[in-house]
Amino acid sequence: DNINIDNEIDKPAKANPQFVQFINKLDINLLIKIDINGSTSGFRLLDQDIKLFVDSAIISHLPLESLSLTNHRITDIGMEHIGRLTTNTKYCYITYLNIQGNDIT
C-alpha cells in the first residue's frame, strides 16, 4: 500500500490533550531544547501531535536547537512534519535530533 504523505500533512490535527497542556506551559521565547520520552512522560505522541507542534513552532519562530522525541508513535508522516522545521523557518537550527523508539521505517 502506498501512503500519500502530502495529503496527510494537510489534514487538520487533533493533538493529545496532555501534550497541548505541556506545550501551553512552555515559554516559547526561551525554548531551545525539547526532550520528551514517551516511556516516562505519561503520553505518547502521534503524527497529529507532531503536526500541531511543528505548525506552532514555525508560527512562533521557535529557536529550537535540540529535539528528542523518543519512544512515541511517530511514523514517516510525523517525520515529514519534523522536516518542515528546518525548511520552513530561519529561526530553528536543529543540531541534535533523537527519534529512537518510534514507528519510522
C-alpha positions in Angstrom: 0.0 0.0 0.0 1.2 3.5 -0.8 0.6 6.4 1.6 0.3 9.9 0.1 2.2 11.9 2.7 1.2 15.2 1.1 -2.5 14.6 1.8 -1.7 13.5 5.4 0.3 16.7 6.1 -2.6 19.0 5.2 -5.2 17.2 7.3 -6.4 19.1 10.4 -4.7 17.9 13.6 -6.3 16.9 16.8 -3.5 16.7 19.4 -3.2 14.7 22.6 -4.8 17.0 25.3 -1.9 16.2 27.7 0.6 17.3 25.1 -1.3 20.5 24.4 -1.2 21.3 28.2 2.5 20.6 28.2 3.2 22.9 25.3 0.9 25.7 26.7 3.1 25.8 29.9 6.3 26.5 27.9 8.0 29.8 27.5 8.5 29.5 23.7 10.8 32.5 23.5 13.4 30.7 25.7 12.9 27.2 24.5 15.9 25.8 22.6 15.8 22.1 23.7 12.8 19.7 23.9 13.3 16.2 25.3 10.0 14.2 25.7 10.4 10.4 26.3 7.2 8.6 25.7 8.1 5.9 28.2 8.3 8.4 31.1 6.1 11.4 30.0 2.7 9.8 30.6 1.7 10.1 26.9 2.9 9.0 23.5 2.9 11.5 20.7 1.3 10.7 17.3 1.7 12.2 13.9 -1.1 14.7 14.5 0.6 15.9 17.7 3.8 16.5 15.8 2.0 18.4 13.1 0.4 20.7 15.7 3.8 21.2 17.4 5.6 22.0 14.1 2.9 24.4 12.9 3.1 26.2 16.3 6.9 26.2 16.2 7.0 27.7 12.7 4.4 30.4 13.5 6.1 31.4 16.8 9.6 31.4 15.4 10.8 28.8 18.0 14.6 29.0 18.3 14.9 25.2 18.7 18.3 23.6 18.6 17.8 20.1 20.1 14.8 17.8 19.7 14.5 14.4 21.3 11.2 12.6 20.9 11.9 9.0 21.9 9.6 6.1 22.4 6.4 7.6 20.8 4.2 6.5 17.9 5.7 8.9 15.3 5.7 7.5 11.8 7.2 8.6 8.5 4.4 11.2 8.2 5.4 12.7 11.5 9.0 12.9 10.2 7.8 14.8 7.2 6.4 17.4 9.7 9.7 17.5 11.6 11.5 18.1 8.4 9.5 21.2 7.9 11.2 22.7 11.0 14.4 23.0 9.1 13.0 24.0 5.7 10.2 26.5 6.6 11.9 28.6 9.3 15.1 30.6 9.6 14.8 30.6 13.4 15.1 26.9 14.0 18.6 25.4 13.9 18.3 21.8 14.9 21.7 20.4 15.6 20.6 17.4 17.6 17.6 15.1 16.7 16.8 11.8 18.5 13.8 9.9 17.3 14.6 6.4 18.6 11.8 4.0 19.5 9.2 5.3 17.1 7.4 3.7 14.1 9.6 5.2 11.4 10.6 3.0 8.5 
